Amino acid sequence: MTDTAAPSYAPSYVDPARPPRRKWRLVRGVWKFLVAIKDALVLIAMLLFFGLIFAALNARQSTTAIKDGALVLDLNGSIVEQPEEQAAFAALSGQSRTRQFRLRDVVRSIDTARTDARVKVVVLDLDSFGGAYPAALGEVGDALARVRASGKPVLAYATAYTDGGYRLAANASEIWVNTLGGTIFMGPGGNQLYYKGLIDKLGVNAHVYRVGRYKSFVEPYTRADQSEDARAASTALYGTLFAQWREAVAKARPKAQIAQFMSAPDKVILASNGNIAEANLRAGIVDKLGDRTSFGRRVAEYAGSDATKPAGNYTAIKYDAWVKANPLPTAGDSIGVLTIAGEIVDGESGPGKAAGKTIEKAVLDGLAKKTLKALVVRVDSPGGSVMASEQIRLAILEAKRQKLPVVVSMGGLAASGGYWVSTPADVIFAEPGTITGSIGIFGVIPTFENALAKIGVTSDGVKTTPLSGQPDITGGTTPMFDAIAQAGIENGYRQFVSRVAASRKMTPARVDEIGQGRVWDGGTARQIGLVDRFGTLKDAIDEAAKRAKLDPAKVHAEYLEKKPGFLATIAQDLGNDGDDDAADGAGGGDAFAHVAADRRQMLARAVGDMKRLATSGSIQARCLECGGMGPTSAGIGDAKLLDLLLARIGF
């Protein structure tokens, strides 16, 4: 008899740590749901991103799409030699940003508008103008004057004009100002922040090594006020540049009674019962009072309008579309143009800063093509790192080794390190308003031994040589290190002087006499031999062509700079896109709003100054006075630092 095993009905073993199967199914369902949401959000973001790209690409106007109308120069930012590259997603952040306009594009857009029949009138919107260096203002102003002289109308509008804005508007055939606005001229100059008292309270020691009686860049860290030497140099520089401003305005608008607004603005304004706009009109500083709607109607008399759109509209040609429709010429032999714009720094960087390695690569890559017939170096820099300046200078010398003529064109600013990189030139062009010179160098090393001692922190250790651990930011520097550092600065100054002496065919003693960190205007610099001729970038390119035995009419400029990437280009298109019909733009505020904006920029610069002190480490060739005559907006980095600081403290 065969035994048959009885079926077992005993329950199987269940792991108490394992959740029931139904709970697992619930967890898996929730997870799938979350993944589906994530995928949907990613898909929506991608669709939005590519939709914006598609919109930006389709928003670009072609040459054939441009119709008769008003070329609108809405200069809602500063004019610079080389704009900084926008972050790829900056336009999607929703935050307002300050735009930078490339000088050569602005001038080209105005010059082409003068001879193009599609442009019936040039509109200059200066409500939010961020300024430019005097030389740049002069170049743009001259271009506007050429349009006006041709008989084509130029109409300017602002709620309140800054000094720089009025330098441009003076060349318009009609200047409008808002009835509730008005212009008060400030003139160059003003207070510079000094941090010696704060540094002492914090217990920070700023060890300064410098050469140059007038090398005042380090003074904010070592003094509570301006030295007499720095005051004398600034007074001379600002006085000359201000005289040039008054002369240019008087030439463009000889009937404008500017003098009384300079000497006794209170009397003039009180005589108009505080109505600044009316006082401007009586003095001939402006031609018309009115709001944007009235101004738009006036523009429409030349440019036409659309009856189906709100009052004050007019047919507008956008600036960016016009620039793209009028590209730089490409026919003929190539004259290389190397742009050295912004602070000179070590290593690599994008546009808007002159990084030694980046500039060197641009030069050497351009020379390697063997197509360049000459090299023009366009300088618009306050200086910076001596090491990077020398790296750039040596790269430019490579062009001379290849027997290419080298011509330097100074823009608004070519001081200190900006002059160092100019020394290889066969000839130097500048403008009367160019700020140059500042032949001198310095170094700053902060140490924090006193600050640390206040909170009970000290330092000690074993030192095998007199220089072990130097410079010691926690324990301070030693007299031996200070002596060595100062000797190194003095040696660097001698090298600077020798390079200038060889370039300008002067004795070192003469260079030292006009050096010492002194900053000069372009007119005086020409008189003392630091520059050779007055002229624009085009004049420099023409001279380079002649030196290469070429016809200037049969060459083109080949800019040796990195082209913006695809995402950067899209970001620019998104950020610059606007309505084709103008007259409803946001105002830039009255005169008091401009003053408030300037004070915020001063605070931003103060935050940047403290950052530069804390992070300084290389020998520098920079000038302090250069910052007082340029764009009113602080550096983008300084502004970001200020925003971050205010956010941290709850503003």
VEXDREN-2710 file (C-alpha; in Angstrom, 1 decimal):
% VEXDREN-2710
k/r/px/py/pz
1/MET/0.0/0.0/0.0
2/THR/1.4/3.3/-1.1
3/ASP/1.3/6.2/1.3
4/THR/0.0/9.4/-0.2
5/ALA/1.3/12.6/1.4
6/ALA/-1.5/14.7/2.8
7/PRO/-1.7/18.2/1.5
8/SER/-0.2/20.8/3.8
9/TYR/-2.5/23.6/4.9
10/ALA/0.1/25.2/7.2
11/PRO/0.6/28.9/6.5
12/SER/3.9/29.8/4.7
13/TYR/6.6/31.9/6.5
14/VAL/6.1/35.7/6.2
15/ASP/9.1/38.0/6.7
16/PRO/7.9/40.6/9.3
17/ALA/10.3/43.2/7.7
18/ARG/8.7/42.8/4.3
19/PRO/5.6/45.0/3.7
20/PRO/2.4/43.3/2.3
21/ARG/2.1/42.9/-1.4
22/ARG/-0.7/45.4/-1.6
23/LYS/1.5/48.1/0.0
24/TRP/4.2/47.4/-2.6
25/ARG/1.7/47.9/-5.3
26/LEU/0.6/51.2/-3.8
27/VAL/4.3/52.4/-3.5
28/ARG/5.0/51.4/-7.1
29/GLY/1.9/53.3/-8.2
30/VAL/2.9/56.5/-6.4
31/TRP/6.4/56.2/-7.8
32/LYS/5.1/55.8/-11.4
33/PHE/2.8/58.8/-10.9
34/LEU/5.7/61.0/-9.6
35/VAL/7.9/59.8/-12.6
36/ALA/5.1/60.7/-15.0
37/ILE/4.8/64.2/-13.5
38/LYS/8.6/64.6/-13.8
39/ASP/8.6/63.5/-17.4
40/ALA/5.7/65.8/-18.1
41/LEU/7.5/68.8/-16.6
42/VAL/10.6/68.0/-18.5
43/LEU/8.6/67.8/-21.7
44/ILE/6.9/71.1/-21.0
45/ALA/10.2/72.8/-20.3
46/MET/11.7/71.4/-23.5
47/LEU/8.7/72.5/-25.5
48/LEU/8.9/75.9/-23.9
49/PHE/12.6/76.2/-24.5
50/PHE/12.5/75.2/-28.2
51/GLY/9.4/77.3/-28.7
52/LEU/11.2/80.3/-27.4
53/ILE/14.2/79.5/-29.7
54/PHE/11.8/79.2/-32.6
55/ALA/10.1/82.5/-31.7
56/ALA/13.5/84.2/-31.4
57/LEU/14.6/82.9/-34.8
58/ASN/11.4/83.9/-36.5
59/ALA/11.5/87.3/-34.8
60/ARG/14.7/88.2/-36.7
61/GLN/14.0/90.7/-39.5
62/SER/15.7/90.2/-42.7
63/THR/16.9/93.0/-45.0
64/THR/13.8/92.6/-47.2
65/ALA/11.5/92.7/-44.1
66/ILE/12.6/96.2/-43.1
67/LYS/10.2/98.8/-44.3
68/ASP/10.1/102.5/-44.4
69/GLY/10.1/104.0/-40.9
70/ALA/12.0/105.5/-38.0
71/LEU/15.3/103.9/-36.9
72/VAL/14.9/103.7/-33.2
73/LEU/18.1/103.9/-31.1
74/ASP/16.6/103.0/-27.7
75/LEU/19.9/103.2/-25.8
76/ASN/18.7/101.6/-22.6
77/GLY/22.1/100.8/-21.4
78/SER/25.8/101.8/-21.8
79/ILE/27.9/102.0/-25.0
80/VAL/31.0/99.9/-24.7
81/GLU/33.8/98.7/-26.9
82/GLN/32.9/95.0/-26.3
83/PRO/29.7/93.9/-24.6
84/GLU/29.8/91.1/-22.1
85/GLU/28.3/87.9/-23.2
86/GLN/24.8/87.1/-21.8
87/ALA/24.2/84.0/-19.9
88/ALA/22.4/81.4/-22.0
89/PHE/19.2/81.5/-19.9
90/ALA/19.4/85.2/-18.7
91/ALA/16.4/86.2/-20.9
92/LEU/14.2/83.5/-19.3
93/SER/14.8/84.7/-15.7
94/GLY/12.3/87.5/-15.9
95/GLN/14.8/89.9/-14.2
96/SER/15.5/93.3/-15.7
97/ARG/19.1/93.7/-17.0
98/THR/21.3/96.5/-18.2
99/ARG/22.2/96.2/-21.9
100/GLN/25.5/97.0/-23.4
101/PHE/25.7/98.4/-26.9
102/ARG/28.8/97.8/-29.1
103/LEU/30.3/101.2/-30.1
104/ARG/31.1/100.2/-33.7
105/ASP/27.6/98.8/-34.2
106/VAL/26.0/102.0/-33.0
107/VAL/28.1/104.1/-35.3
108/ARG/27.6/101.9/-38.3
109/SER/23.8/101.8/-37.7
110/ILE/23.7/105.6/-37.7
111/ASP/26.0/106.0/-40.7
112/THR/24.0/103.5/-42.8
113/ALA/20.7/105.2/-41.8
114/ARG/22.0/108.5/-43.2
115/THR/22.1/107.2/-46.8
116/ASP/19.3/104.6/-46.7
117/ALA/16.0/105.9/-48.1
118/ARG/14.0/103.5/-45.9
119/VAL/15.0/105.4/-42.8
120/LYS/12.9/108.5/-42.8
121/VAL/14.0/109.7/-39.3
122/VAL/16.4/108.7/-36.6
123/VAL/14.9/108.5/-33.1
124/LEU/17.2/108.7/-30.1
125/ASP/15.5/107.4/-27.0
126/LEU/17.8/108.4/-24.0
127/ASP/15.4/107.8/-21.1
128/SER/17.5/104.9/-19.7
129/PHE/20.9/105.7/-21.3
130/GLY/23.8/104.3/-19.1
131/GLY/26.5/106.5/-20.5
132/ALA/29.9/105.9/-22.2
133/TYR/33.4/107.3/-22.0
134/PRO/33.9/110.8/-23.5
135/ALA/35.6/109.5/-26.7
136/ALA/32.8/107.1/-27.4
137/LEU/30.2/109.8/-26.8
138/GLY/32.1/112.0/-29.3
139/GLU/32.2/109.4/-32.0
140/VAL/28.5/108.6/-31.7
141/GLY/27.7/112.3/-31.5
142/ASP/29.7/113.0/-34.7
143/ALA/27.8/110.3/-36.5
144/LEU/24.4/111.8/-35.4
145/ALA/25.7/115.2/-36.6
146/ARG/26.4/113.7/-40.0
147/VAL/22.8/112.5/-40.3
148/ARG/21.5/115.9/-39.2
149/ALA/23.8/117.7/-41.7
150/SER/22.4/115.5/-44.5
151/GLY/19.0/116.9/-44.0
152/LYS/17.5/113.8/-42.4
153/PRO/15.7/114.6/-39.1
154/VAL/17.0/113.3/-35.8
155/LEU/14.6/113.4/-32.9
156/ALA/15.7/112.9/-29.3
157/TYR/13.5/112.1/-26.3
158/ALA/14.1/111.7/-22.5
159/THR/12.3/112.4/-19.3
160/ALA/15.6/113.8/-18.1
161/TYR/19.0/113.8/-19.9
162/THR/22.2/112.9/-18.2
163/ASP/25.3/114.8/-19.2
164/GLY/26.4/112.0/-21.5
165/GLY/22.9/111.7/-22.9
166/TYR/22.8/115.3/-23.7
167/ARG/26.2/115.1/-25.4
168/LEU/24.4/112.9/-27.9
169/ALA/21.0/114.7/-28.0
170/ALA/22.7/118.0/-28.7
171/ASN/23.3/116.7/-32.3
172/ALA/19.6/116.1/-32.8
173/SER/17.5/118.4/-35.0
174/GLU/14.7/118.4/-32.3
175/ILE/15.3/117.7/-28.5
176/TRP/12.2/116.7/-26.6
177/VAL/11.8/116.4/-22.8
178/ASN/8.9/115.3/-20.7
179/THR/6.8/118.2/-19.3
180/LEU/7.3/116.7/-15.8
181/GLY/10.9/116.0/-16.3
182/GLY/13.8/118.2/-17.1
183/THR/17.6/118.2/-17.1
184/ILE/20.1/119.4/-14.6
185/PHE/23.8/119.1/-15.6
186/MET/26.1/117.7/-13.0
187/GLY/29.5/117.9/-14.6
188/PRO/32.2/115.2/-14.0
189/GLY/33.6/114.4/-10.6
190/GLY/32.1/113.6/-7.3
191/ASN/33.1/111.7/-4.2
192/GLN/35.1/108.5/-4.1
193/LEU/34.6/106.1/-1.3
194/TYR/37.5/105.5/1.1
195/TYR/37.7/102.5/3.3
196/LYS/40.6/103.2/5.7
197/GLY/38.4/103.8/8.7
198/LEU/36.4/100.6/8.1
199/ILE/39.5/98.5/7.4
200/ASP/41.0/99.8/10.7
201/LYS/37.8/99.0/12.7
202/LEU/37.8/95.5/11.2
203/GLY/41.5/95.0/12.0
204/VAL/42.5/94.4/8.4
205/ASN/46.0/95.5/7.4
206/ALA/46.3/96.5/3.7
207/HIS/49.9/96.1/2.7
208/VAL/50.5/98.4/-0.3
209/TYR/53.4/98.3/-2.6
210/ARG/53.4/100.9/-5.4
211/VAL/55.5/103.2/-7.6
212/GLY/54.0/106.4/-8.9
213/ARG/53.4/109.7/-7.2
214/TYR/49.9/109.9/-8.8
215/LYS/49.1/106.1/-8.7
216/SER/46.0/106.6/-6.6
217/PHE/44.2/103.3/-7.2
218/VAL/45.3/102.1/-3.7
219/GLU/44.3/105.2/-1.8
220/PRO/40.8/104.1/-0.9
221/TYR/42.4/101.3/1.1
222/THR/45.1/103.4/2.7
223/ARG/43.6/106.8/3.3
224/ALA/40.4/108.4/4.6
225/ASP/40.5/111.1/2.0
226/GLN/42.0/112.1/-1.4
227/SER/45.7/113.0/-1.5
228/GLU/46.7/116.3/-2.8
229/ASP/48.6/114.7/-5.7
230/ALA/45.5/112.7/-6.7
231/ARG/43.3/115.7/-6.3
232/ALA/45.5/117.8/-8.6
233/ALA/45.6/115.1/-11.3
234/SER/41.9/114.5/-11.2
235/THR/41.2/118.2/-11.3
236/ALA/43.3/118.6/-14.4
237/LEU/41.8/115.6/-16.1
238/TYR/38.2/116.3/-15.3
239/GLY/38.6/120.0/-16.1
240/THR/39.9/119.2/-19.6
241/LEU/37.3/116.6/-20.4
242/PHE/34.5/118.9/-19.1
243/ALA/35.8/121.7/-21.3
244/GLN/35.7/119.3/-24.3
245/TRP/32.0/118.5/-23.4
246/ARG/31.0/122.1/-23.2
247/GLU/32.8/122.8/-26.5
248/ALA/31.0/119.9/-28.3
249/VAL/27.6/121.0/-27.0
250/ALA/28.2/124.6/-28.0
251/LYS/29.2/123.5/-31.5
252/ALA/26.1/121.3/-31.9
253/ARG/23.7/123.8/-30.2
254/PRO/25.2/127.3/-30.3
255/LYS/22.0/129.0/-29.0
256/ALA/21.7/126.8/-25.9
257/GLN/22.4/128.8/-22.7
258/ILE/24.3/126.0/-21.0
259/ALA/26.5/128.3/-18.9
260/GLN/23.8/129.5/-16.5
261/PHE/22.8/125.9/-15.8
262/MET/26.4/125.2/-14.8
263/SER/27.1/128.3/-12.7
264/ALA/23.8/129.0/-11.0
265/PRO/21.2/126.3/-11.7
266/ASP/19.2/127.2/-8.6
267/LYS/18.5/130.7/-9.9
268/VAL/17.4/129.5/-13.3
269/ILE/15.1/126.8/-11.9
270/LEU/13.7/129.1/-9.2
271/ALA/12.9/131.7/-11.8
272/SER/10.7/129.1/-13.5
273/ASN/9.0/128.3/-10.2
274/GLY/10.8/124.9/-10.0
275/ASN/9.6/123.8/-13.4
276/ILE/12.9/122.4/-14.7
277/ALA/11.5/121.4/-18.1
278/GLU/10.2/124.9/-18.7
279/ALA/13.6/126.3/-17.7
280/ASN/15.3/124.0/-20.2
281/LEU/13.0/125.2/-22.9
282/ARG/13.6/128.9/-22.2
283/ALA/17.3/128.4/-22.2
284/GLY/17.2/126.7/-25.6
285/ILE/18.5/123.4/-24.1
286/VAL/15.5/121.6/-25.5
287/ASP/13.1/122.4/-28.3
288/LYS/9.8/120.8/-27.3
289/LEU/8.0/119.7/-24.1
290/GLY/5.7/116.7/-24.3
291/ASP/4.9/113.2/-23.2
292/ARG/5.7/110.1/-25.2
293/THR/2.4/110.1/-27.0
294/SER/3.0/113.7/-28.3
295/PHE/6.6/112.7/-29.2
296/GLY/5.3/109.6/-31.0
297/ARG/2.9/111.7/-33.1
298/ARG/5.7/114.0/-34.1
299/VAL/7.8/111.0/-35.2
300/ALA/4.8/109.6/-37.1
301/GLU/4.8/112.7/-39.2
302/TYR/8.0/111.4/-40.8
303/ALA/7.7/107.7/-40.3
304/GLY/4.0/107.0/-40.6
305/SER/1.7/105.2/-38.2
306/ASP/-0.9/102.5/-37.9
307/ALA/-4.4/103.8/-37.4
308/THR/-5.5/100.6/-35.7
309/LYS/-2.9/100.9/-32.9
310/PRO/-2.9/103.3/-29.9
311/ALA/-2.3/107.0/-30.3
312/GLY/1.4/107.9/-30.5
313/ASN/2.5/104.9/-32.4
314/TYR/4.8/105.1/-35.4
315/THR/6.4/102.7/-37.8
316/ALA/9.7/101.7/-36.2
317/ILE/12.8/99.9/-37.5
318/LYS/14.4/98.0/-34.6
319/TYR/18.0/98.7/-33.9
320/ASP/19.0/95.0/-33.7
321/ALA/17.3/94.2/-37.0
322/TRP/19.0/97.2/-38.6
323/VAL/22.5/96.2/-37.4
324/LYS/22.0/92.6/-38.8
325/ALA/20.7/94.0/-42.1
326/ASN/23.9/96.1/-42.4
327/PRO/26.8/93.7/-41.5
328/LEU/30.5/94.6/-41.6
329/PRO/32.0/94.3/-45.1
330/THR/34.0/91.2/-45.9
331/ALA/35.5/92.1/-49.4
332/GLY/39.2/92.8/-49.9
333/ASP/42.3/92.1/-47.9
334/SER/42.1/91.4/-44.2
335/ILE/43.3/93.8/-41.6
336/GLY/43.2/92.1/-38.2
337/VAL/41.5/94.0/-35.4
338/LEU/42.3/92.8/-31.9
339/THR/40.0/94.2/-29.2
340/ILE/41.4/94.6/-25.7
341/ALA/38.4/95.7/-23.7
342/GLY/37.7/95.8/-20.0
343/GLU/39.8/94.8/-17.1
344/ILE/43.0/92.9/-18.0
345/VAL/43.0/89.7/-16.1
346/ASP/45.1/86.5/-16.0
347/GLY/43.9/83.3/-17.6
348/GLU/40.8/83.0/-19.7
349/SER/37.6/84.9/-19.9
350/GLY/34.7/85.8/-22.1
351/PRO/34.0/89.1/-23.9
352/GLY/34.1/92.3/-21.8
353/LYS/37.3/91.3/-20.0
354/ALA/40.7/91.1/-21.5
355/ALA/42.1/87.8/-20.3
356/GLY/45.8/87.3/-21.1
357/LYS/45.5/83.7/-22.3
358/THR/42.3/84.4/-24.3
359/ILE/43.8/87.4/-26.1
360/GLU/47.0/85.7/-26.8
361/LYS/45.2/82.7/-28.4
362/ALA/43.1/85.1/-30.5
363/VAL/46.3/86.8/-31.8
364/LEU/48.2/83.7/-32.5
365/ASP/45.3/81.9/-34.2
366/GLY/44.7/84.9/-36.4
367/LEU/48.4/85.1/-37.4
368/ALA/48.5/81.4/-38.1
369/LYS/46.0/81.8/-40.9
370/LYS/48.6/83.9/-42.8
371/THR/45.8/86.0/-44.4
372/LEU/46.3/89.2/-42.3
373/LYS/48.1/92.1/-43.9
374/ALA/48.3/94.2/-40.8
375/LEU/47.2/94.3/-37.2
376/VAL/45.1/97.0/-35.5
377/VAL/44.9/96.8/-31.7
378/ARG/41.8/98.5/-30.3
379/VAL/42.3/99.3/-26.6
380/ASP/39.6/100.3/-24.2
381/SER/40.8/99.2/-20.8
382/PRO/41.7/100.7/-17.4
383/GLY/44.5/98.1/-17.1
384/GLY/44.8/95.3/-14.6
385/SER/47.2/92.4/-14.2
386/VAL/50.8/93.2/-15.2
387/MET/51.5/89.5/-16.0
388/ALA/48.5/89.4/-18.4
389/SER/49.4/92.8/-19.9
390/GLU/52.9/91.4/-20.7
391/GLN/51.4/88.2/-22.1
392/ILE/49.3/90.3/-24.5
393/ARG/52.2/92.6/-25.4
394/LEU/54.4/89.6/-26.4
395/ALA/51.5/88.2/-28.5
396/ILE/51.2/91.5/-30.4
397/LEU/55.0/91.5/-30.9
398/GLU/54.6/88.2/-32.7
399/ALA/52.8/90.2/-35.5
400/LYS/55.8/92.4/-35.8
401/ARG/58.1/89.4/-36.1
402/GLN/55.9/88.4/-39.0
403/LYS/56.6/91.8/-40.6
404/LEU/53.0/93.1/-40.1
405/PRO/52.4/96.7/-39.4
406/VAL/50.9/97.3/-35.9
407/VAL/48.7/100.3/-35.3
408/VAL/47.0/101.0/-31.9
409/SER/43.6/102.6/-31.8
410/MET/42.7/103.9/-28.3
411/GLY/39.0/104.1/-27.5
412/GLY/37.6/105.8/-24.5
413/LEU/40.2/104.4/-22.1
414/ALA/43.7/103.0/-22.5
415/ALA/45.4/103.6/-19.2
416/SER/48.0/101.8/-17.1
417/GLY/47.9/98.2/-18.4
418/GLY/46.0/99.5/-21.3
419/TYR/49.0/101.6/-22.2
420/TRP/51.4/98.7/-21.5
421/VAL/49.8/96.6/-24.3
422/SER/49.9/99.6/-26.6
423/THR/53.7/99.9/-26.6
424/PRO/54.4/97.6/-29.6
425/ALA/52.6/100.0/-31.9
426/ASP/54.2/101.6/-34.9
427/VAL/51.7/104.5/-34.5
428/ILE/49.1/105.2/-31.8
429/PHE/45.7/106.8/-32.6
430/ALA/43.5/108.3/-29.9
431/GLU/40.7/110.8/-29.5
432/PRO/40.9/114.1/-27.6
433/GLY/38.6/112.6/-25.0
434/THR/40.6/109.4/-24.6
435/ILE/41.8/108.7/-21.1
436/THR/45.3/107.3/-21.1
437/GLY/48.7/107.3/-19.4
438/SER/48.7/106.1/-15.7
439/ILE/52.2/104.6/-16.2
440/GLY/52.7/103.0/-12.8
441/ILE/52.1/99.8/-11.0
442/PHE/51.1/98.6/-7.5
443/GLY/50.3/95.5/-5.4
444/VAL/47.9/95.1/-2.4
445/ILE/48.0/92.2/0.1
446/PRO/45.5/92.3/3.0
447/THR/46.3/90.4/6.2
448/PHE/43.9/89.7/9.0
449/GLU/46.0/89.1/12.1
450/ASN/44.4/92.0/14.1
451/ALA/40.9/91.0/13.0
452/LEU/41.5/87.4/14.1
453/ALA/43.0/88.6/17.4
454/LYS/39.7/90.4/18.2
455/ILE/37.9/87.1/18.2
456/GLY/40.7/85.2/20.1
457/VAL/42.4/83.6/17.1
458/THR/46.1/83.7/16.8
459/SER/48.7/81.9/14.6
460/ASP/52.1/80.3/15.2
461/GLY/54.3/77.7/13.7
462/VAL/57.8/76.6/12.6
463/LYS/59.6/78.6/9.9
464/THR/62.6/77.1/8.2
465/THR/63.6/80.3/6.3
466/PRO/62.9/84.0/6.8
467/LEU/60.2/83.8/4.1
468/SER/58.4/80.6/5.3
469/GLY/54.7/81.1/5.0
470/GLN/55.0/84.6/3.5
471/PRO/52.8/86.5/2.8
472/ASP/51.0/85.3/5.8
473/ILE/47.4/86.5/5.7
474/THR/46.7/85.3/9.3
475/GLY/50.0/86.4/10.9
476/GLY/51.0/89.4/8.9
477/THR/53.9/90.1/6.6
478/THR/57.5/90.6/7.7
479/PRO/59.8/93.6/7.0
480/MET/61.9/91.3/4.8
481/PHE/58.9/90.3/2.7
482/ASP/57.7/93.9/2.4
483/ALA/61.2/95.0/1.2
484/ILE/61.3/92.2/-1.4
485/ALA/57.7/93.0/-2.6
486/GLN/58.4/96.7/-2.9
487/ALA/61.6/96.0/-4.8
488/GLY/59.6/93.8/-7.2
489/ILE/57.1/96.6/-7.8
490/GLU/59.9/99.0/-8.5
491/ASN/61.5/96.6/-10.9
492/GLY/58.2/96.3/-12.7
493/TYR/57.9/100.0/-13.0
494/ARG/61.3/100.3/-14.5
495/GLN/60.3/97.7/-17.1
496/PHE/57.1/99.7/-17.8
497/VAL/59.2/102.8/-18.3
498/SER/61.7/101.1/-20.5
499/ARG/59.0/99.7/-22.7
500/VAL/57.4/103.1/-23.1
501/ALA/60.7/104.8/-23.7
502/ALA/61.7/102.3/-26.5
503/SER/58.2/102.6/-28.1
504/ARG/57.9/106.4/-27.9
505/LYS/61.6/107.1/-28.6
506/MET/62.0/108.9/-25.3
507/THR/64.6/108.7/-22.5
508/PRO/63.5/106.7/-19.4
509/ALA/63.9/110.0/-17.4
510/ARG/61.3/111.7/-19.6
511/VAL/58.9/108.8/-19.4
512/ASP/59.3/108.8/-15.6
513/GLU/58.5/112.5/-15.6
514/ILE/55.2/112.1/-17.4
515/GLY/54.6/108.7/-15.8
516/GLN/54.3/108.4/-12.0
517/GLY/50.8/107.1/-12.4
518/ARG/49.5/110.4/-13.9
519/VAL/46.4/110.1/-16.1
520/TRP/46.1/112.3/-19.2
521/ASP/43.4/113.2/-21.6
522/GLY/44.1/112.4/-25.3
523/GLY/44.8/115.9/-26.3
524/THR/47.5/116.4/-23.6
525/ALA/48.8/112.9/-24.3
526/ARG/49.4/113.8/-27.9
527/GLN/51.3/117.0/-26.8
528/ILE/53.6/115.1/-24.5
529/GLY/54.2/112.3/-27.1
530/LEU/52.2/109.4/-25.6
531/VAL/50.0/109.2/-28.7
532/ASP/50.7/110.2/-32.3
533/ARG/47.5/111.2/-34.0
534/PHE/43.8/111.9/-33.4
535/GLY/41.5/109.4/-35.2
536/THR/38.8/106.7/-34.9
537/LEU/39.2/103.0/-35.3
538/LYS/38.5/103.5/-39.0
539/ASP/41.3/105.9/-39.3
540/ALA/43.6/103.4/-37.6
541/ILE/42.5/100.6/-40.1
542/ASP/43.1/103.0/-43.0
543/GLU/46.6/103.8/-41.7
544/ALA/47.4/100.1/-41.2
545/ALA/46.3/99.4/-44.8
546/LYS/48.6/102.2/-46.1
547/ARG/51.5/100.8/-44.1
548/ALA/50.8/97.4/-45.7
549/LYS/50.9/99.2/-49.1
550/LEU/47.2/98.5/-49.6
551/ASP/44.3/100.7/-50.8
552/PRO/42.2/101.5/-47.6
553/ALA/39.1/101.3/-49.8
554/LYS/39.8/97.7/-50.7
555/VAL/40.4/96.1/-47.2
556/HIS/38.1/94.9/-44.5
557/ALA/38.4/94.5/-40.8
558/GLU/38.7/90.9/-39.5
559/TYR/38.0/91.0/-35.8
560/LEU/40.1/88.5/-33.8
561/GLU/37.6/87.6/-31.2
562/LYS/35.6/84.6/-30.2
563/LYS/32.2/84.5/-31.8
564/PRO/29.2/84.1/-29.4
565/GLY/27.9/80.6/-29.0
566/PHE/24.5/79.4/-30.3
567/LEU/22.8/79.7/-26.9
568/ALA/24.3/83.1/-26.2
569/THR/23.0/84.3/-29.6
570/ILE/19.6/83.0/-28.8
571/ALA/19.7/84.7/-25.3
572/GLN/20.6/88.0/-27.0
573/ASP/17.8/87.7/-29.5
574/LEU/15.3/86.8/-26.7
575/GLY/16.5/89.7/-24.6
576/ASN/16.5/92.3/-27.3
577/ASP/13.2/91.3/-28.9
578/GLY/10.6/94.0/-28.7
579/ASP/7.6/95.5/-30.4
580/ASP/8.2/97.0/-33.8
581/ASP/5.9/100.0/-33.0
582/ALA/7.5/102.4/-30.6
583/ALA/6.3/105.2/-28.4
584/ASP/5.1/103.4/-25.4
585/GLY/8.5/102.5/-23.9
586/ALA/9.2/102.6/-20.2
587/GLY/10.5/105.9/-19.0
588/GLY/13.9/106.2/-17.3
589/GLY/12.7/108.6/-14.6
590/ASP/13.3/112.2/-13.9
591/ALA/16.5/114.0/-12.8
592/PHE/16.0/112.8/-9.2
593/ALA/15.6/109.2/-10.4
594/HIS/18.9/109.4/-12.2
595/VAL/20.6/110.7/-9.0
596/ALA/19.1/107.8/-7.0
597/ALA/20.4/105.3/-9.6
598/ASP/23.9/106.8/-9.5
599/ARG/23.9/106.4/-5.7
600/ARG/23.0/102.7/-6.0
601/GLN/25.8/102.3/-8.5
602/MET/28.2/103.9/-6.0
603/LEU/27.1/101.3/-3.4
604/ALA/27.6/98.5/-5.9
605/ARG/31.2/99.8/-6.7
606/ALA/31.9/99.9/-2.9
607/VAL/30.9/96.2/-2.6
608/GLY/33.1/95.4/-5.6
609/ASP/36.0/97.4/-4.1
610/MET/35.9/95.3/-0.9
611/LYS/35.8/92.1/-3.0
612/ARG/38.9/93.3/-5.0
613/LEU/40.8/94.0/-1.8
614/ALA/40.0/90.6/-0.3
615/THR/40.9/88.7/-3.5
616/SER/43.8/90.8/-4.8
617/GLY/47.0/88.9/-5.3
618/SER/48.8/90.0/-8.4
619/ILE/50.8/93.0/-9.4
620/GLN/48.4/95.5/-11.0
621/ALA/48.6/98.4/-13.4
622/ARG/45.2/100.1/-13.1
623/CYS/44.0/103.7/-12.7
624/LEU/41.4/105.0/-10.2
625/GLU/40.3/108.2/-12.1
626/CYS/39.2/106.2/-15.1
627/GLY/36.0/105.1/-13.4
628/GLY/34.7/108.6/-12.9
629/MET/34.2/109.5/-16.6
630/GLY/32.7/106.3/-18.1
631/PRO/29.4/104.5/-18.1
632/THR/27.3/105.3/-15.0
633/SER/26.5/101.6/-14.4
634/ALA/28.8/99.6/-12.2
635/GLY/30.3/96.4/-13.4
636/ILE/27.8/93.5/-13.8
637/GLY/29.8/91.5/-11.2
638/ASP/29.6/94.4/-8.7
639/ALA/25.9/94.8/-9.3
640/LYS/25.3/91.1/-8.7
641/LEU/27.3/91.2/-5.5
642/LEU/25.2/94.1/-4.2
643/ASP/22.0/92.3/-5.1
644/LEU/23.2/89.3/-3.2
645/LEU/24.2/91.4/-0.2
646/LEU/20.9/93.2/0.0
647/ALA/19.0/89.9/-0.4
648/ARG/21.0/88.5/2.6
649/ILE/20.2/91.5/4.9
650/GLY/16.5/91.6/3.9
651/PHE/16.3/94.5/1.5
END
